Amino acid sequence: MNPTAAILLIGDEILSGRTRDSNGNLLAKRLTAAGIDLKEIRVVPDEPDAIVSALNPLRAAYTHVFTSGGIGPTHDDITADAVAAAFGTGIDVREDARAILATNYDNPEDLNDMRLRMARIPDGAKLIDNPISKAPGFSLGNVHVMAGVPVIFAAMLDSLLPTLTGGAPVRSVSVRIDRPEGSVAAGLAALAQAFPDVSIGSYPFVTSGGFGTNIVARSRDIERLARVEKQLLTFR
Amino acid sequence: MNPTAAILLIGDEILSGRTRDSNGNLLAKRLTAAGIDLKEIRVVPDEPDAIVSALNPLRAAYTHVFTSGGIGPTHDDITADAVAAAFGTGIDVREDARAILATNYDNPEDLNDMRLRMARIPDGAKLIDNPISKAPGFSLGNVHVMAGVPVIFAAMLDSLLPTLTGGAPVRSVSVRIDRPEGSVAAGLAALAQAFPDVSIGSYPFVTSGGFGTNIVARSRDIERLARVEKQLLTFR
């Protein structure tokens, strides 16, 4: 059994539609490659109750929970405090985090009270390195708290992911069929039945040339996958 | 108080990272414009238990729940059955849905058993018009079930959203023109200008016979709609 995961995206800007999230997609791809099964993504507003209400069932249900957003210096950055509340632990400015943050500012006065909020770390958490803007993320238990800015999120992920244990990576093959989904559905159903250990998904698309279908098969077993691919190619 | 909403995206392909969702962002923008407060987005796998477990709390918590994905003809399209299970209602091929679906196929034999799955509608649901590929979505209670293919999702949303924001029901007429979109675009633009109170959408398609265009006009005013339909018929 592979480890499982959920992603919790925190941000009013995603829910209003102003921002189209990219961190979820990046992390989904990275988890798949690492052999960690992503089972759920949630997006909630920048509200403590919403974060706590989502986080507690997710951290109970999955091996890992990854959060994105709400750890900057402004008044609406409340993720760290909400995570501490969800765990029922204390939270305060931590000296190691403050020292790391200070390296980002030539003038000590620039590390003002608002920026110091970024050194608030729940008791018992491990810091996640942020090579871009220093302000660290953190892991508390199985919850990994990262920034929302995509380039910083990606950098934190590079710091964090190698430390987590993955199962065997899931391989995939993709076969494009330039016919509508309905014309291959019966064949696919039979194939799925013959290969219960291979996950077979069907993704219709529309182009100016007409309807088509991408078939994606996924498995940890390369040989079984190759047999399914061979069958899929006959559908073309 | 504005109405509230959640979006439930159903799709292994989003969780694997293979597809970067766009329907959530489109709907978020449309809801914001319509004065409906989007409070949560969830992505779950193509698994009946996962859909039911997410859907029941969401439909209890928010005014509306919008789903995307899993209503095509293949074995992994299980959303309609999962929604029926969440509500504890029956589900079967419904005659009006079957009749709509049949208009998409010149040869009756092409409406095979797998494609007929797309006419499975839970008891008591209202159909959502799909001018692109006919297979309808549906609303059951406060849950609105739509396709995952972005162009079809967008067209269903155009059918559904005006009915949710109060006032007189929005009527629609659909005119099929067996010519490419570009050959009617100028005429459509002039028509849209002459009838600013009628929403006119254009949905290109491709068949073995070549390019064509479905024009869908929507309005609360039946007389204005009839005048637009009369004009559209002259485009044929």
Interface residues (C-beta under 8 A of the other chain):
Chain A: L9 I14 L15 S16 G17 R20 D21 S22 G24 N25 L26 L27 A28 K29 R30 L31 T32 L38 K39 E40 I41 R42 V43 V44 P45 A50 V170 S172 E181 G182 A185 A186 L188 A189 A192 S199 I200 G201 S202 Y203 P204 F205 V206 S208 G209 G210 F211 V216 R218
Chain B: L9 D12 E13 I14 L15 S16 G17 R18 T19 R20 D21 S22 G24 N25 L26 L27 A28 K29 R30 L31 T32 L38 K39 E40 I41 R42 V43 V44 P45 D46 A50 G72 P73 T74 H75 D76 D110 N112 D113 M114 R115 I132 S133 V149 V151 I152 P204 V206 T207
